[in-house]
Amino acid sequence: MKRILLCLAIGLTPLLAHAGCEDNFQKWTSQLHPGRTLDTEHAACKVWPANEALTIAALPLPQKNNNDDEGTDDLEVLVADTASGTVIAHQFQKSAISYDAVRFSGLTIDTARYQLTPQNRAFGVRVSHEGSSRVNPFGQTALSLYVVDGQSLRTVVDRLIVEDSGGEWDGNCAGDFSNTTRTLDLGPAGKEGYAVLKGKELSSQTTNVVRGGDCKYDINKSSKRTGFTLEYKNGKYGVPKGMQYTD
């Protein structure tokens, strides 16, 4: 029986160590930005599946004079020791997030397999915004990728728009809608040893109409698939302007 309990305890140890990374939010904020207020509602953290000894976090820090309708947040992105919460590397981004009619809706940690070189595996932070108009819906998510560089984090992909949706309708049925999604896959190693990023883009246009008193969805729907490539140069991957989020 003792042996069984010991085995169970050993098996549960990683789960206990990984539980509640949110408990470190205030510790990290006080350590890196004494006196600053953390937007705990939108802060995010996640144990890194590629190396569970590390935890990734993204902490939005509202600037002074923000209100419910508009404002600007600074952003702290960090990697910490999972067991102790000690910060290993971090990057502070001034005025990284802004909102007005388009509100800041959330942060997500992206731990997909971004193995850029044999030694460098990146992780992502996704920043999402949503429009406030019901009849003119809008949503956009931008992805940034980071690698650990000593005690700092280095941005290698800067705010690539991976989700972009919008439309105009009557609030009941009739209207036009658009949606674009982008994904990244790893290609062969480039000249500087970093993998080329092979992107896939899917865009669609949809029209809804009322016929015979019924709402008909996906009328005249069109979709288009295209590819794009991001190549590493001078320390980062170049993101075309039309694919990059701007305030």
N, C-alpha and C positions, 0 to 999 in steps of 0.2 A: 504494500500500500504506500509506504514512504517513497519507494522508487517511482510509482505512478504519479504521486503528487509532485515529486521533484521534476519529472518530465513535463507535467502540465505547467509548472511554474516557469521552466525554461522556455517552453513554447509560447507562453504569454508575455514574456519579457519584452520582445520587440513591439508588441501591441501596446503595452503600457508605456514604453519609452516614446512611442510615436503619438500617443493620445494627447489631444489638447494643445497643439502648437499655438492656438489662439491665446493661450494663457501667457505667452511671451510678448504679446503685442505692446502692452504698456511698458514692459521692461526694455524692449528694443527702442521704443519711442523716447523714453526718458534717457537712455544711454546715448543715442545718436542725436537727439534734438530736444534737449532739456527745455521744459516750459511750453513745448508745442502740444497742440491738441490733435489726437488721432481720430480720423473718421472710421470708427470701428465697424460701422454698418457695411462699408465697402472694402475694408482691408481683407487680405486673403493670404493663406499660407498652405503649404503642402509638403509632406515628406517626399524627397526625390526618389522615385522608384529605382533609378539607375544606381543610386548610392544612398541607402536608407540612413546612413550616418549623418546625412545633410538634410536640412529643411530650407525651403525657399519661401520667402515672404514678400509681399508688396503692400506698402503702407501709405495711403493717401493722407496728406497733412494739409488741411484747409488753411488758406491765407487769411489774414485779417480782412474784415469788412465783407466776407462772404455772406450771402443770404440764401433763402430757399429758391429764389428765381435765377440768380447768377452768381458766379464765383470762379475761383481758380484754386487748384490744389497743387502743392508740390508732391513729389512721389519719391519714396525711399524703397529701393529694391535691394534685398539682402539674401545672403546664404549664411545659415547658422548651423552650429553643431546640434544635432537632434537631441542628444541626451542632456546637454547642459544649457542649451540656448545661447551659447557664446557666438557672437557674430564673427564670421570668418572673412567675409568679403561683402562689400556693399557699394551702391551707387546712389547718389542724391541727384534728383532731377528737378530743377527749379521750374515752376509754372508748367508742369507736365500735363495737367488735366484742367480743362476749362469747360464751363457750361453756362448756357443762358436759356434760350427757347429749346435747345437740344440738351437734355439733362444727362449727367453722368450716371450710368446705371449699374456699373460693376467692374470688378477686376477678377480675372481667372488666371491661375497658374497653369501653364502648358508644359507638360513633361513628356511630350512625344519624343521619338528617337531622333534627335538632332545631333548625330555624331559627325561633327564637321571635319575633324581630323582624328587619328587614333588617340590623341591625347586630349582633345577638346570636345566635350559634349556640351551643347548649349541647352538652355531652358527658355521658355517663353513667358511673357506676361501679356495677356489680352485685356485691352481697355475698351469698354462698350459704352455707347451713347444711344439714347432714344429720344425721338421727338415727342412733343407734348400735344400735338394736334391729332385728334381722332380721324379727321377727314383727310389729312395729309400725313399718313404714317411715315416714319423714318427710323431706321436703325442702322448702326454702323459699329463694327468691331475692328480694332487695329491690333496687330501682333508685333511685338518687339522681341528679339532674341538676344540673350546675354551669355557670355562665357566668363568663367572665373579667371582673373588675371592678377595673381598675387593677392593683395588684400582689397582689390577693387573688382568691380564687374565692368566688362567692356561690352558695349552695345554693338552687335554685328549685323542685326537687321533692325531698322528703325521705322516703326509704325506702318507696317504693311497692312493695308485694308484687306481683311480676309472675309468679311461679311458686309454687304451693303444692300439695303432694301429701302424702297420708298413707294409712293403711290399717291393717287388722288381719287377719291370716291365720294359718293353721296351719303355715306354713313349707314347705308342700308344694304346696298348690293352693287349698283352700277359704278364702275370705275376702272382705272388702269393701274397696274402694279408692276414693279420691276424688282429683280433680285439677282445679286451677283455673289458668288462664293469663290474663294481661292484656297488652294491647299499646296503644301510644299512637300516634295520628295527629294531624297538625296541622289545626286548624280555622281559622276566620276570626280576624282581629285583634280583641282585646278592647278594653275602655275605655282601658287604659293602654298600648295598642300591642302587647302581647304576645299571641301566638296562643293561642286556646283549645285545650286539649288534649282531643281526642276519644278516649275509651278504649273498648276492646272487651274483654269478659270472656267466656271459655268455661269452663264448669264441667261436670264429668262424674262420674257415680257408676257403679262397676263391681262386679259380684259374680261370683266364680268358684266353681264347684261341681264335685264329683266325681260322674260318672254312668257307670255301667257300667265302672268302673275307669279311666275317662279323665277328664282335667281339662278342663272346658268353660269357656272364657274368655268374658268380656264378656256374661254372662247378665244379663238385666234392666238392660242399660246404658241410662242416661239422660243426656242432655246439655242444657245450657241456655246460650243466648247472650243477653247483656245489654250495654247500653251505659252509659257514665258520662262525666261531663264534669269536667275540672279547670280552674278559672278562676284567672287571675293577679290577686292582690290584695296590696297592702302588701309587695311585693318577692318574693313566692313564690306557688306554686300550692298551694291547700289540698288536702290528702290526707285523705279520710275515715278515721276511726280504725280501722274494720274492714278497711281496705286498707293500713294502715301497719304496718311491722314494729316490734315492741317487744321488748326483751330479756325 
